Amino acid sequence: MNIEEIIEARLSGQTIDYNEDLATQHKNVLAAHQALTFVLGETIVSDPDREPPTLTSDYEIIGELGRGGMGVVYLARQKSLSREIAVKVLRLRSESRDRFLKRFLDEARHMAQLRHPNIVAVHEVGQTGDEPYFTMDFVAGESLSHRLSRGALSPAQAIRILKQVVAAVQHAHERGIIHRDLKPGNILLDSDSTAYVTDFGLAREVEGGSEITRSGELVGTPAYMAPEQAMGQVDRIGEATDVHALGAVMYESLTGRPPFGNDAVAVVFSRILNHQPVAPRQLNRRIPRDLETICLKCLEKDPGLRYATAQALGEDLRRFEVGDPIAARRPGPVTRALRSIRKNGKMIATAGVTAIIATGLTLHFAIPTSDTLRSWGKEREAKGDYVGALDVYRRAWEKSEGEARHAARADVIRCIRKANDPKSALAAARAVIVEDPYTSFGVLDHLVAQTVVAELNARTGGSVAAARKESDRDLLELAETRLKLFLNSSHGSAVERKNAEDSLAAVGGVLHEHTHGAPVEYVEDVPDYRLPDGTDFELEKVANDSKTSPWERGKAEYVLAVRAQKAGNKQLALAAASRAFELVRSVYPMYSGVAASTVIAPMVASRIGSEPVEAILLRKSHELLSTLDPQRPSALTGGIRFVLKGIEIPAELNLCAQLKLRAPDALKDPTFLPQSTVPFIANRAEVGIADGTYEMQMHASSSSIPSGFERFVRLMEVDFDRLPKTVTIADGKITELEVPVRQMDELTLIGPETGSSFDPSTDVFSWKPVAGAASYRLLISLQQDYKNGKRTTGLANIKVHTPRVCLGTIDDADIIRTKSKFTAGALLTWSVTAYDKSDRRIAVSREYSRPLVLAKALER
Amino acid sequence: MEPITRELWKQARAGDRAAYDRLFALHADRALMFVRARLGPALRAKVESVDILQDAYLAAHKDFEQFDLTEDGAFLRWICRIIENRIRDGDAYFGALKRQVVELPKSLPPGPSTLLDRAEHRVKVAEALDRLSEDHRQVLLLRYFEGLSAEETGQLMNRSAGAIRSLTARALDELGHLL
């Protein structure tokens, strides 16, 4: 047995048992396998658009409560007993349904077997149409996870809830049912804090149950999984697996966070398999030591070391509550030493066992000092485990005072910047800015600012503007500082910066009693503050790194050019400025407001204020280049003037088109698509474009149509495909391009009449022939009413050469495929388009869609 | 485990345009991830991943009638193979402008929180794949995305099946380090 065989087996969908040593040794291999399978896998999503089912007349559906893996849960009223119940419906169709049917019915069966005051009771299992459902108690209240989102519970509250959950799980275990997916989200609390366990969707019987889920598949919720689940060791899953989950629930109830974090699955898995959770008392000193011991015993990696049954756990909780000594023991020094041996594997030679045990002893009795914690952090950091290092550095920081505190904070800040796990990095950053609001975290600054704004929103109920200058001053000032810090950096996309500017304006509005949204100092379009800082050496590194995006490189070159110019090194400045201009141009060659005197309609002059930063930098680098060498670049006055030619466009119509330009050289940045919306005024649009040759694509963009012009727009056809594919702008001149636009004919539909009833097998769709038409397309759609509005489904798109079609006789693949949708009573709509010999649209029916009702089903 | 794919595929085959769109939208993110990883940073500077995906989707559209969803995961593997062929032929780069513009389906809005986790996770995996050595990346793409056996992969990479098996494990190890 080796790791290759395990992977091959997994790849071919089989399960294979292996020992933990192998798993530990190859934890990266297994984590990567899980990560890839997870990423390529698919979550089961039920169709959001489907209407609620029709149940027997005794039930009336009131609304939707939620969606789970396999179905949707509705709230319904049972008329005969005049009570509210929950109905879970399996909402997957046809064959895939069969695969989940067993799991669904198993769940219903499992829950029906269980009658316990802390388990949601099942009343009835039935079927509606072809969708099976079961009804159960409706618990009016919230889930434990919802409760915990407001903060951890007090130890007394936690025990009160946990005892009920443990009793429920014990009841299930006694009937041979393992829950396998216990988590705060599956525990419901009513207004009296009575707890109910629900969602036995993954439950499995201990004896005789079949494993219907494919091996190696993720079953359960990563953050609450036991190691044996995470490793897919189906045979080892048993009562102790649920005990582990109960421990995880207890842990989160007491500390407010799950024991192995909430990060990406691979990270959580690696922690489940290899790390002991942080002791709860280190997170919250108020947690009694014995309770911590009970919790950690549940979370032992080895199922044999946990409480063997839920009952044993319940018994220990009871003892704790009445003050008797608990049965659980803290791991002794030997256990710790063994654990450490297992963890460090080969590092330990036999001769060193005594020494290890001695070390175990010291570790056990000494609470680590901040120095010890820092040295652990250094170790982890050296290994590249920045998240782990961050964790201990934070503890060291919390423990230390004065100078040492300062040094420890520096450790934390360093690891925040390196940690590739935004969640722990952000949490740490949030703690740091309480002490020093001006610390920069590089690329994270945007998220840090957002976090503060989000807190502010949460406090004020969603609107910064509703904040109060006095009572919310702390958060307002912090938000202002962080937003300014972010905007002063060179990080963030244009959208992020825009949002930050808006937030800053709102915060500033409250804080400085400006009117809301009034411009504050950072909204100006001066791009300099968005430029990178750093030493010349650092900037040159960025500028010369071909793997960096041209945009970042362009900005670095621009700064270098400005510095060189200030230093009087003209040659260097010129070279850098010219590279900057080329780089920026390759990213975004467009600028607004063509300055040439030939411009008739200054189309975007009013918009310069909100010009994209790329355009601003294009202009800036061009200005700089022109100052340094007036001969070199042609003036930034050129571009394209698009003229719609063919028909008169009414002045009321503001048409828009999307223009996509690419410089056909190697400087393209795949993440950056130079695209811009070009608004036409009357029949003209002008776009400023720097000199160069570009690939060009243009297509229609949605424009709002003033009323009274619908018909005109419906019949207007712009032949964008007749524009040249390549365009050259030279010497700062304007290139004029004609965009052919024409008016199509109006096609007159004859029958069936609007809203008439129609027999699809014999009745005929017909319309007046169009001169010059070589073919027509008849488009038929199905209209359905849904809870969330109407829905249109295309049924057929039929190409014909005559102006008459009878669906009963026509030989068309579309009709054959969708025949079953043409049922009696269905509401259809239809429209027709005419095409000439070269497949250009020449006429359209004035109506987008004429409705009709099917009198009969389609027979053919 | 992919009941929705099968569901949508059946409806799309039956001519349901909305299902067809959703089917492709559902796989857009993962297909794009394959494109990114397959191109690698160097090629990505020359050609836009989204264009390749658009192009592959057009090709897939033409062959959709012929595609048969024989087993779970087959749809994504089929898309990945089309992408692979388009890239190999070079059609994707140079044909990019000949074709008409199709609107690329937006990926579906995340529903349950797991979908969001998955999206975040996908970014991490995509970045890690980028940093793998060429051989390691290739073997993982062929085996996990295109679903080829060790033997089939061996033929493409000119190695024995045994060498592919150990290469797979080494590649996973490197990926695991980067995650």
Interface residues (C-beta under 8 A of the other chain):
Chain A: I3 E4 I7 E8 L11 H26 K27 N28 V29 L30 A31 A32 H33 A35 L36 T37 F38 V39 L40 G41 E42 T43 I44 V45 P48 R67 L92 R93 S94 E95 S96 R97 R99 F100 T213 R214 E217 A264 V265 A266 V267 N420 S546 K547 A666 K668 D669 P670 L673 E695 Q697 H699 D721 K725 R791 T793 G794 L795 A796 D814 R817 T818 S820 K821
Chain B: M1 E2 P3 I4 T5 R6 E7 K10 R13 A14 G15 D16 R17 A18 L26 R30 M33 P41 R44 A45 K46 V47 E48 S49 V50 G73 L76 L97 Q100 V101 L108 G111 P112 T114 L115 D117 R118 E120 H121 R122 K124 V125 L140 R143 Y144 F145 A150 R165 S166 T168 A169 L172 D173 L175 G176 H177 L179
